[in-house]
Amino acid sequence: MAERGSERPGAFAAGFVLVRRLRDPGFRAALRAAGWLSGQPVVMASDDEAVADVLARMAVDGIGDRALVAVADDAAPFGFRLMSAGVALGSADVGMLPVGRISGQRG
């Protein structure tokens, strides 16, 4: 079994960069604008990681409800693309959503 983060070394290392950036008030404002609340989990993801894999990891780790997903991107403001995501845990019928990849493609 792989150690946590070893299968995504780039995303794991980017987590440390994100934590250091938390000292920057402008970065914290960008996090809030992306829907993050203080104390809410942050999930690091790699650019080529399937959204379904990120959401499955959130469910397995018990994050559920809502988290901020951060993808390292040198071209993005503050070096991260940010999005808020959640996993519905339980028996509620939430319907199906199309799943893709977290990518830098703009369109």
N, C-alpha and C positions, 0 to 999 in steps of 0.2 A: 504494500500500500504506500502510495506517495505521501510525503509530508505535505501539509497544507501549504498551498502556494507554489510547490515545486513544479506542478504541471503548467503553471502560468507565471514563469519567473519575471517576465517584463511587467505584468500587472502587479505582481507582489512588490517589486521594487518601486513601482510608481506610487504605491500606497504610502511609502515613506516620504516621497516628494509631496504628496497631497497633505500629509500631516504637517510638514514644515510650512506649507503655504497657508495653513490655517491662521498663522500669525498676521497675515496680510488682511487688513480690513476690506480692501477691494475684492479679494478672493472670497471672503466670507459673505460679502454682499452678492457676489455671483452665485454662490451656493444657495443662498436664500431665494434668489430670483429663479433658480432651478427647482425650487420646492423643498429644499432641505430645511429641517428644523434641528436646532441644537439637541444633541443626544440621539438623533436618528442614525441608524446604521448607514455606513457607506460601503458599497460593494465595488471592488475594483474588477474591471473586465478588460480583456484584450480586444483589439480591433477586429480580429478574425473570429472571435468567439460567438457562437450562435446564441441568439437571445434566449432560446429555450434552455440552453445550458446554464446561462446566468440565472434565469428564474428558477430552474431546478436546484441550483446551488443555494439560492436564497431559501427555498422550501426545506431542503435537507438541513441547512444550518439553523432553521427555526426562525429566520428573520421575518417572514410573512409580511403582514400588513403593508409596510412601505419602507423603501430605502432609496438612497441616492446612488445611482450607478455612474461611476467615473471611468472614462477611457482616456488613457494618455494620448495626447495629440499635440505635437510641437506647434502646429499651425493654429490651434484653438487658443482663445483667450485664457491666460493663466496656465496653459499647457494641458488642459483637460476638456473633453466633451462631457457634458453632464446631462443626466436625465433622471427623473423620478420614476420609480417602478414599484409595483407591489404584487404580491402573490396571494390569491384568495385561498385561505386554508379552511377546510371544513366541508360541509355538504351543500353549501349554497350553489345554485346553478348560475354561473356567471357567463355562460356562453363560450364560444370559441373565437379566438382572435388569430389573424394571420401572424405567423412568426417568421422573422427574417434574421439577418445578421446585423450586428452593430458595426457600421462601416462609416468611413469618411466620405462616402459618396454623397454628393449633394444633388438634389434634383427636385 
